[in-house]
Amino acid sequence: MKLKINKESDTLYFRLDEAAVVESEEVQPGVILDYDKENRVVGFEILGISTRVSAENLRTLQFETI
């Protein structure tokens, strides 16, 4: 899994695996899902991340496994 935050494009991209993306769909304004050939979600992108998350929360990433 990979998480990228691009300050220039103001986006967050979360990639679940390395399968080829064959289709993308904007499911809500500024939220895009990427699908593989078997129609499984392999990644998602959030546009305008700075308007959705505070700058403080963008600086600190917490990861939790339960």
PyMOL Python script that loads the backbone (N, CA, C, O; Angstrom):
from pymol import cmd

cmd.read_pdbstr("""\
ATOM      1  N   MET A   1       0.844  -1.170   0.000  1.00  0.00           N
ATOM      2  CA  MET A   1       0.000   0.000   0.000  1.00  0.00           C
ATOM      3  C   MET A   1       0.890   1.234   0.000  1.00  0.00           C
ATOM      4  O   MET A   1       1.964   1.254   0.602  1.00  0.00           O
ATOM      5  N   LYS A   2       0.413   2.262  -0.693  1.00  0.00           N
ATOM      6  CA  LYS A   2       1.153   3.515  -0.760  1.00  0.00           C
ATOM      7  C   LYS A   2       0.188   4.675  -0.547  1.00  0.00           C
ATOM      8  O   LYS A   2      -0.956   4.642  -1.000  1.00  0.00           O
ATOM      9  N   LEU A   3       0.662   5.682   0.139  1.00  0.00           N
ATOM     10  CA  LEU A   3      -0.106   6.897   0.343  1.00  0.00           C
ATOM     11  C   LEU A   3       0.748   8.062  -0.135  1.00  0.00           C
ATOM     12  O   LEU A   3       1.891   8.221   0.294  1.00  0.00           O
ATOM     13  N   LYS A   4       0.183   8.880  -1.030  1.00  0.00           N
ATOM     14  CA  LYS A   4       0.902  10.050  -1.539  1.00  0.00           C
ATOM     15  C   LYS A   4       0.051  11.285  -1.305  1.00  0.00           C
ATOM     16  O   LYS A   4      -1.150  11.286  -1.572  1.00  0.00           O
ATOM     17  N   ILE A   5       0.684  12.330  -0.805  1.00  0.00           N
ATOM     18  CA  ILE A   5       0.035  13.635  -0.714  1.00  0.00           C
ATOM     19  C   ILE A   5       0.855  14.565  -1.591  1.00  0.00           C
ATOM     20  O   ILE A   5       2.047  14.764  -1.356  1.00  0.00           O
ATOM     21  N   ASN A   6       0.215  15.133  -2.598  1.00  0.00           N
ATOM     22  CA  ASN A   6       0.883  16.041  -3.532  1.00  0.00           C
ATOM     23  C   ASN A   6       0.427  17.453  -3.219  1.00  0.00           C
ATOM     24  O   ASN A   6      -0.719  17.817  -3.479  1.00  0.00           O
ATOM     25  N   LYS A   7       1.331  18.249  -2.657  1.00  0.00           N
ATOM     26  CA  LYS A   7       0.981  19.628  -2.281  1.00  0.00           C
ATOM     27  C   LYS A   7       0.687  20.495  -3.500  1.00  0.00           C
ATOM     28  O   LYS A   7      -0.184  21.364  -3.446  1.00  0.00           O
ATOM     29  N   GLU A   8       1.407  20.268  -4.601  1.00  0.00           N
ATOM     30  CA  GLU A   8       1.195  21.089  -5.802  1.00  0.00           C
ATOM     31  C   GLU A   8      -0.192  20.906  -6.392  1.00  0.00           C
ATOM     32  O   GLU A   8      -0.855  21.879  -6.751  1.00  0.00           O
ATOM     33  N   SER A   9      -0.633  19.648  -6.492  1.00  0.00           N
ATOM     34  CA  SER A   9      -1.954  19.393  -7.073  1.00  0.00           C
ATOM     35  C   SER A   9      -3.046  19.304  -6.012  1.00  0.00           C
ATOM     36  O   SER A   9      -4.222  19.147  -6.338  1.00  0.00           O
ATOM     37  N   ASP A  10      -2.649  19.407  -4.727  1.00  0.00           N
ATOM     38  CA  ASP A  10      -3.581  19.390  -3.600  1.00  0.00           C
ATOM     39  C   ASP A  10      -4.419  18.114  -3.609  1.00  0.00           C
ATOM     40  O   ASP A  10      -5.644  18.156  -3.496  1.00  0.00           O
ATOM     41  N   THR A  11      -3.727  16.972  -3.747  1.00  0.00           N
ATOM     42  CA  THR A  11      -4.410  15.685  -3.810  1.00  0.00           C
ATOM     43  C   THR A  11      -3.806  14.687  -2.831  1.00  0.00           C
ATOM     44  O   THR A  11      -2.640  14.783  -2.449  1.00  0.00           O
ATOM     45  N   LEU A  12      -4.628  13.739  -2.445  1.00  0.00           N
ATOM     46  CA  LEU A  12      -4.184  12.589  -1.675  1.00  0.00           C
ATOM     47  C   LEU A  12      -4.511  11.366  -2.514  1.00  0.00           C
ATOM     48  O   LEU A  12      -5.626  11.239  -3.018  1.00  0.00           O
ATOM     49  N   TYR A  13      -3.549  10.465  -2.667  1.00  0.00           N
ATOM     50  CA  TYR A  13      -3.791   9.234  -3.417  1.00  0.00           C
ATOM     51  C   TYR A  13      -3.378   8.058  -2.563  1.00  0.00           C
ATOM     52  O   TYR A  13      -2.261   8.011  -2.050  1.00  0.00           O
ATOM     53  N   PHE A  14      -4.285   7.108  -2.412  1.00  0.00           N
ATOM     54  CA  PHE A  14      -4.042   5.890  -1.651  1.00  0.00           C
ATOM     55  C   PHE A  14      -4.150   4.704  -2.598  1.00  0.00           C
ATOM     56  O   PHE A  14      -5.197   4.453  -3.194  1.00  0.00           O
ATOM     57  N   ARG A  15      -3.044   3.983  -2.721  1.00  0.00           N
ATOM     58  CA  ARG A  15      -2.975   2.855  -3.656  1.00  0.00           C
ATOM     59  C   ARG A  15      -2.939   1.558  -2.857  1.00  0.00           C
ATOM     60  O   ARG A  15      -2.065   1.380  -2.009  1.00  0.00           O
ATOM     61  N   LEU A  16      -3.874   0.653  -3.117  1.00  0.00           N
ATOM     62  CA  LEU A  16      -3.971  -0.597  -2.374  1.00  0.00           C
ATOM     63  C   LEU A  16      -3.012  -1.662  -2.887  1.00  0.00           C
ATOM     64  O   LEU A  16      -2.436  -2.404  -2.092  1.00  0.00           O
ATOM     65  N   ASP A  17      -2.831  -1.751  -4.201  1.00  0.00           N
ATOM     66  CA  ASP A  17      -1.879  -2.701  -4.771  1.00  0.00           C
ATOM     67  C   ASP A  17      -1.412  -2.197  -6.126  1.00  0.00           C
ATOM     68  O   ASP A  17      -1.773  -1.098  -6.547  1.00  0.00           O
ATOM     69  N   GLU A  18      -0.611  -3.000  -6.806  1.00  0.00           N
ATOM     70  CA  GLU A  18       0.005  -2.565  -8.059  1.00  0.00           C
ATOM     71  C   GLU A  18      -0.724  -3.043  -9.307  1.00  0.00           C
ATOM     72  O   GLU A  18      -0.175  -2.959 -10.406  1.00  0.00           O
ATOM     73  N   ALA A  19      -1.949  -3.543  -9.164  1.00  0.00           N
ATOM     74  CA  ALA A  19      -2.721  -3.977 -10.331  1.00  0.00           C
ATOM     75  C   ALA A  19      -2.942  -2.796 -11.270  1.00  0.00           C
ATOM     76  O   ALA A  19      -3.069  -1.653 -10.830  1.00  0.00           O
ATOM     77  N   ALA A  20      -2.985  -3.083 -12.558  1.00  0.00           N
ATOM     78  CA  ALA A  20      -3.203  -2.031 -13.550  1.00  0.00           C
ATOM     79  C   ALA A  20      -4.598  -1.426 -13.377  1.00  0.00           C
ATOM     80  O   ALA A  20      -5.580  -2.140 -13.171  1.00  0.00           O
ATOM     81  N   VAL A  21      -4.660  -0.116 -13.465  1.00  0.00           N
ATOM     82  CA  VAL A  21      -5.940   0.596 -13.405  1.00  0.00           C
ATOM     83  C   VAL A  21      -6.545   0.586 -14.808  1.00  0.00           C
ATOM     84  O   VAL A  21      -5.914   1.036 -15.765  1.00  0.00           O
ATOM     85  N   VAL A  22      -7.770   0.071 -14.926  1.00  0.00           N
ATOM     86  CA  VAL A  22      -8.432   0.028 -16.223  1.00  0.00           C
ATOM     87  C   VAL A  22      -9.613   0.982 -16.303  1.00  0.00           C
ATOM     88  O   VAL A  22     -10.104   1.280 -17.391  1.00  0.00           O
ATOM     89  N   GLU A  23     -10.066   1.456 -15.159  1.00  0.00           N
ATOM     90  CA  GLU A  23     -11.197   2.390 -15.155  1.00  0.00           C
ATOM     91  C   GLU A  23     -11.154   3.230 -13.883  1.00  0.00           C
ATOM     92  O   GLU A  23     -10.735   2.758 -12.827  1.00  0.00           O
ATOM     93  N   SER A  24     -11.589   4.468 -14.000  1.00  0.00           N
ATOM     94  CA  SER A  24     -11.708   5.366 -12.858  1.00  0.00           C
ATOM     95  C   SER A  24     -13.102   5.960 -12.854  1.00  0.00           C
ATOM     96  O   SER A  24     -13.706   6.177 -13.904  1.00  0.00           O
ATOM     97  N   GLU A  25     -13.604   6.218 -11.650  1.00  0.00           N
ATOM     98  CA  GLU A  25     -14.956   6.757 -11.529  1.00  0.00           C
ATOM     99  C   GLU A  25     -14.984   7.780 -10.398  1.00  0.00           C
ATOM    100  O   GLU A  25     -14.526   7.504  -9.289  1.00  0.00           O
ATOM    101  N   GLU A  26     -15.523   8.957 -10.685  1.00  0.00           N
ATOM    102  CA  GLU A  26     -15.713   9.960  -9.643  1.00  0.00           C
ATOM    103  C   GLU A  26     -17.032   9.636  -8.944  1.00  0.00           C
ATOM    104  O   GLU A  26     -18.108   9.844  -9.503  1.00  0.00           O
ATOM    105  N   VAL A  27     -16.936   9.125  -7.720  1.00  0.00           N
ATOM    106  CA  VAL A  27     -18.117   8.650  -7.006  1.00  0.00           C
ATOM    107  C   VAL A  27     -18.808   9.750  -6.212  1.00  0.00           C
ATOM    108  O   VAL A  27     -19.997   9.647  -5.911  1.00  0.00           O
ATOM    109  N   GLN A  28     -18.080  10.788  -5.878  1.00  0.00           N
ATOM    110  CA  GLN A  28     -18.592  12.005  -5.264  1.00  0.00           C
ATOM    111  C   GLN A  28     -17.692  13.119  -5.773  1.00  0.00           C
ATOM    112  O   GLN A  28     -16.583  12.846  -6.231  1.00  0.00           O
ATOM    113  N   PRO A  29     -18.139  14.367  -5.706  1.00  0.00           N
ATOM    114  CA  PRO A  29     -17.273  15.437  -6.183  1.00  0.00           C
ATOM    115  C   PRO A  29     -15.892  15.396  -5.515  1.00  0.00           C
ATOM    116  O   PRO A  29     -15.774  15.515  -4.295  1.00  0.00           O
ATOM    117  N   GLY A  30     -14.864  15.227  -6.332  1.00  0.00           N
ATOM    118  CA  GLY A  30     -13.492  15.218  -5.845  1.00  0.00           C
ATOM    119  C   GLY A  30     -13.021  13.913  -5.229  1.00  0.00           C
ATOM    120  O   GLY A  30     -11.944  13.874  -4.635  1.00  0.00           O
ATOM    121  N   VAL A  31     -13.797  12.844  -5.353  1.00  0.00           N
ATOM    122  CA  VAL A  31     -13.401  11.530  -4.838  1.00  0.00           C
ATOM    123  C   VAL A  31     -13.454  10.540  -6.001  1.00  0.00           C
ATOM    124  O   VAL A  31     -14.519  10.261  -6.550  1.00  0.00           O
ATOM    125  N   ILE A  32     -12.280  10.016  -6.364  1.00  0.00           N
ATOM    126  CA  ILE A  32     -12.151   9.166  -7.545  1.00  0.00           C
ATOM    127  C   ILE A  32     -11.657   7.786  -7.135  1.00  0.00           C
ATOM    128  O   ILE A  32     -10.654   7.655  -6.433  1.00  0.00           O
ATOM    129  N   LEU A  33     -12.374   6.757  -7.585  1.00  0.00           N
ATOM    130  CA  LEU A  33     -11.960   5.376  -7.341  1.00  0.00           C
ATOM    131  C   LEU A  33     -11.323   4.814  -8.598  1.00  0.00           C
ATOM    132  O   LEU A  33     -11.803   5.060  -9.705  1.00  0.00           O
ATOM    133  N   ASP A  34     -10.245   4.060  -8.434  1.00  0.00           N
ATOM    134  CA  ASP A  34      -9.580   3.368  -9.537  1.00  0.00           C
ATOM    135  C   ASP A  34      -9.871   1.879  -9.420  1.00  0.00           C
ATOM    136  O   ASP A  34      -9.788   1.305  -8.334  1.00  0.00           O
ATOM    137  N   TYR A  35     -10.216   1.251 -10.556  1.00  0.00           N
ATOM    138  CA  TYR A  35     -10.588  -0.165 -10.593  1.00  0.00           C
ATOM    139  C   TYR A  35      -9.618  -0.954 -11.459  1.00  0.00           C
ATOM    140  O   TYR A  35      -9.054  -0.429 -12.418  1.00  0.00           O
ATOM    141  N   ASP A  36      -9.431  -2.238 -11.103  1.00  0.00           N
ATOM    142  CA  ASP A  36      -8.624  -3.119 -11.941  1.00  0.00           C
ATOM    143  C   ASP A  36      -9.536  -3.855 -12.932  1.00  0.00           C
ATOM    144  O   ASP A  36     -10.731  -3.568 -13.003  1.00  0.00           O
ATOM    145  N   LYS A  37      -8.977  -4.800 -13.695  1.00  0.00           N
ATOM    146  CA  LYS A  37      -9.749  -5.488 -14.739  1.00  0.00           C
ATOM    147  C   LYS A  37     -10.863  -6.371 -14.176  1.00  0.00           C
ATOM    148  O   LYS A  37     -11.781  -6.751 -14.903  1.00  0.00           O
ATOM    149  N   GLU A  38     -10.786  -6.696 -12.885  1.00  0.00           N
ATOM    150  CA  GLU A  38     -11.832  -7.499 -12.251  1.00  0.00           C
ATOM    151  C   GLU A  38     -12.814  -6.630 -11.459  1.00  0.00           C
ATOM    152  O   GLU A  38     -13.581  -7.127 -10.635  1.00  0.00           O
ATOM    153  N   ASN A  39     -12.769  -5.324 -11.728  1.00  0.00           N
ATOM    154  CA  ASN A  39     -13.668  -4.344 -11.114  1.00  0.00           C
ATOM    155  C   ASN A  39     -13.472  -4.206  -9.599  1.00  0.00           C
ATOM    156  O   ASN A  39     -14.401  -3.849  -8.875  1.00  0.00           O
ATOM    157  N   ARG A  40     -12.268  -4.491  -9.137  1.00  0.00           N
ATOM    158  CA  ARG A  40     -11.932  -4.285  -7.723  1.00  0.00           C
ATOM    159  C   ARG A  40     -11.290  -2.916  -7.567  1.00  0.00           C
ATOM    160  O   ARG A  40     -10.536  -2.475  -8.435  1.00  0.00           O
ATOM    161  N   VAL A  41     -11.588  -2.245  -6.463  1.00  0.00           N
ATOM    162  CA  VAL A  41     -10.960  -0.953  -6.178  1.00  0.00           C
ATOM    163  C   VAL A  41      -9.499  -1.203  -5.819  1.00  0.00           C
ATOM    164  O   VAL A  41      -9.193  -1.982  -4.917  1.00  0.00           O
ATOM    165  N   VAL A  42      -8.593  -0.524  -6.548  1.00  0.00           N
ATOM    166  CA  VAL A  42      -7.162  -0.670  -6.278  1.00  0.00           C
ATOM    167  C   VAL A  42      -6.535   0.638  -5.803  1.00  0.00           C
ATOM    168  O   VAL A  42      -5.362   0.673  -5.430  1.00  0.00           O
ATOM    169  N   GLY A  43      -7.327   1.716  -5.820  1.00  0.00           N
ATOM    170  CA  GLY A  43      -6.820   2.990  -5.340  1.00  0.00           C
ATOM    171  C   GLY A  43      -7.926   4.017  -5.308  1.00  0.00           C
ATOM    172  O   GLY A  43      -8.973   3.857  -5.935  1.00  0.00           O
ATOM    173  N   PHE A  44      -7.667   5.088  -4.555  1.00  0.00           N
ATOM    174  CA  PHE A  44      -8.613   6.197  -4.586  1.00  0.00           C
ATOM    175  C   PHE A  44      -7.861   7.508  -4.421  1.00  0.00           C
ATOM    176  O   PHE A  44      -6.805   7.569  -3.790  1.00  0.00           O
ATOM    177  N   GLU A  45      -8.423   8.535  -4.993  1.00  0.00           N
ATOM    178  CA  GLU A  45      -7.822   9.875  -4.975  1.00  0.00           C
ATOM    179  C   GLU A  45      -8.838  10.870  -4.432  1.00  0.00           C
ATOM    180  O   GLU A  45     -10.023  10.817  -4.762  1.00  0.00           O
ATOM    181  N   ILE A  46      -8.352  11.771  -3.600  1.00  0.00           N
ATOM    182  CA  ILE A  46      -9.192  12.837  -3.076  1.00  0.00           C
ATOM    183  C   ILE A  46      -8.592  14.158  -3.547  1.00  0.00           C
ATOM    184  O   ILE A  46      -7.448  14.483  -3.230  1.00  0.00           O
ATOM    185  N   LEU A  47      -9.376  14.906  -4.301  1.00  0.00           N
ATOM    186  CA  LEU A  47      -8.949  16.212  -4.812  1.00  0.00           C
ATOM    187  C   LEU A  47      -9.258  17.284  -3.783  1.00  0.00           C
ATOM    188  O   LEU A  47     -10.198  17.148  -3.000  1.00  0.00           O
ATOM    189  N   GLY A  48      -8.471  18.348  -3.783  1.00  0.00           N
ATOM    190  CA  GLY A  48      -8.703  19.455  -2.862  1.00  0.00           C
ATOM    191  C   GLY A  48      -8.566  19.035  -1.408  1.00  0.00           C
ATOM    192  O   GLY A  48      -9.352  19.446  -0.554  1.00  0.00           O
ATOM    193  N   ILE A  49      -7.556  18.211  -1.136  1.00  0.00           N
ATOM    194  CA  ILE A  49      -7.404  17.642   0.201  1.00  0.00           C
ATOM    195  C   ILE A  49      -7.235  18.717   1.273  1.00  0.00           C
ATOM    196  O   ILE A  49      -7.670  18.519   2.407  1.00  0.00           O
ATOM    197  N   SER A  50      -6.617  19.842   0.945  1.00  0.00           N
ATOM    198  CA  SER A  50      -6.397  20.885   1.955  1.00  0.00           C
ATOM    199  C   SER A  50      -7.696  21.548   2.404  1.00  0.00           C
ATOM    200  O   SER A  50      -7.740  22.162   3.470  1.00  0.00           O
ATOM    201  N   THR A  51      -8.748  21.433   1.607  1.00  0.00           N
ATOM    202  CA  THR A  51     -10.042  21.989   2.017  1.00  0.00           C
ATOM    203  C   THR A  51     -10.865  20.973   2.800  1.00  0.00           C
ATOM    204  O   THR A  51     -11.906  21.319   3.357  1.00  0.00           O
ATOM    205  N   ARG A  52     -10.414  19.734   2.848  1.00  0.00           N
ATOM    206  CA  ARG A  52     -11.145  18.661   3.532  1.00  0.00           C
ATOM    207  C   ARG A  52     -10.509  18.269   4.860  1.00  0.00           C
ATOM    208  O   ARG A  52     -11.182  17.755   5.753  1.00  0.00           O
ATOM    209  N   VAL A  53      -9.193  18.519   4.981  1.00  0.00           N
ATOM    210  CA  VAL A  53      -8.434  18.111   6.164  1.00  0.00           C
ATOM    211  C   VAL A  53      -7.597  19.292   6.628  1.00  0.00           C
ATOM    212  O   VAL A  53      -7.040  20.024   5.811  1.00  0.00           O
ATOM    213  N   SER A  54      -7.509  19.475   7.931  1.00  0.00           N
ATOM    214  CA  SER A  54      -6.713  20.582   8.458  1.00  0.00           C
ATOM    215  C   SER A  54      -5.231  20.372   8.147  1.00  0.00           C
ATOM    216  O   SER A  54      -4.779  19.239   7.983  1.00  0.00           O
ATOM    217  N   ALA A  55      -4.484  21.466   8.067  1.00  0.00           N
ATOM    218  CA  ALA A  55      -3.040  21.391   7.806  1.00  0.00           C
ATOM    219  C   ALA A  55      -2.343  20.562   8.882  1.00  0.00           C
ATOM    220  O   ALA A  55      -1.404  19.823   8.586  1.00  0.00           O
ATOM    221  N   GLU A  56      -2.792  20.679  10.112  1.00  0.00           N
ATOM    222  CA  GLU A  56      -2.219  19.902  11.216  1.00  0.00           C
ATOM    223  C   GLU A  56      -2.372  18.403  10.970  1.00  0.00           C
ATOM    224  O   GLU A  56      -1.424  17.641  11.164  1.00  0.00           O
ATOM    225  N   ASN A  57      -3.550  17.981  10.548  1.00  0.00           N
ATOM    226  CA  ASN A  57      -3.775  16.565  10.292  1.00  0.00           C
ATOM    227  C   ASN A  57      -3.029  16.068   9.066  1.00  0.00           C
ATOM    228  O   ASN A  57      -2.690  14.887   8.995  1.00  0.00           O
ATOM    229  N   LEU A  58      -2.765  16.933   8.105  1.00  0.00           N
ATOM    230  CA  LEU A  58      -1.977  16.528   6.934  1.00  0.00           C
ATOM    231  C   LEU A  58      -0.510  16.303   7.287  1.00  0.00           C
ATOM    232  O   LEU A  58       0.174  15.522   6.626  1.00  0.00           O
ATOM    233  N   ARG A  59      -0.026  16.978   8.318  1.00  0.00           N
ATOM    234  CA  ARG A  59       1.370  16.824   8.728  1.00  0.00           C
ATOM    235  C   ARG A  59       1.608  15.536   9.513  1.00  0.00           C
ATOM    236  O   ARG A  59       2.733  15.036   9.556  1.00  0.00           O
ATOM    237  N   THR A  60       0.565  14.999  10.128  1.00  0.00           N
ATOM    238  CA  THR A  60       0.705  13.822  10.971  1.00  0.00           C
ATOM    239  C   THR A  60      -0.173  12.706  10.442  1.00  0.00           C
ATOM    240  O   THR A  60      -1.388  12.863  10.320  1.00  0.00           O
ATOM    241  N   LEU A  61       0.436  11.595  10.135  1.00  0.00           N
ATOM    242  CA  LEU A  61      -0.306  10.435   9.648  1.00  0.00           C
ATOM    243  C   LEU A  61      -0.275   9.363  10.730  1.00  0.00           C
ATOM    244  O   LEU A  61       0.791   9.000  11.226  1.00  0.00           O
ATOM    245  N   GLN A  62      -1.439   8.866  11.087  1.00  0.00           N
ATOM    246  CA  GLN A  62      -1.530   7.793  12.075  1.00  0.00           C
ATOM    247  C   GLN A  62      -1.992   6.531  11.368  1.00  0.00           C
ATOM    248  O   GLN A  62      -2.938   6.559  10.580  1.00  0.00           O
ATOM    249  N   PHE A  63      -1.337   5.452  11.647  1.00  0.00           N
ATOM    250  CA  PHE A  63      -1.672   4.169  11.047  1.00  0.00           C
ATOM    251  C   PHE A  63      -2.005   3.203  12.165  1.00  0.00           C
ATOM    252  O   PHE A  63      -1.235   3.065  13.116  1.00  0.00           O
ATOM    253  N   GLU A  64      -3.145   2.530  12.063  1.00  0.00           N
ATOM    254  CA  GLU A  64      -3.565   1.627  13.111  1.00  0.00           C
ATOM    255  C   GLU A  64      -4.003   0.300  12.504  1.00  0.00           C
ATOM    256  O   GLU A  64      -4.801   0.266  11.568  1.00  0.00           O
ATOM    257  N   THR A  65      -3.479  -0.778  13.042  1.00  0.00           N
ATOM    258  CA  THR A  65      -3.896  -2.118  12.646  1.00  0.00           C
ATOM    259  C   THR A  65      -4.556  -2.766  13.849  1.00  0.00           C
ATOM    260  O   THR A  65      -3.988  -2.796  14.941  1.00  0.00           O
ATOM    261  N   ILE A  66      -5.749  -3.280  13.644  1.00  0.00           N
ATOM    262  CA  ILE A  66      -6.486  -3.895  14.766  1.00  0.00           C
ATOM    263  C   ILE A  66      -6.612  -5.376  14.507  1.00  0.00           C
ATOM    264  O   ILE A  66      -7.195  -6.097  15.317  1.00  0.00           O
TER     265      ILE A  66
END
""", "prot")
cmd.dss("prot")
cmd.show_as("cartoon", "prot")
cmd.util.cbc("prot")
cmd.orient("prot")
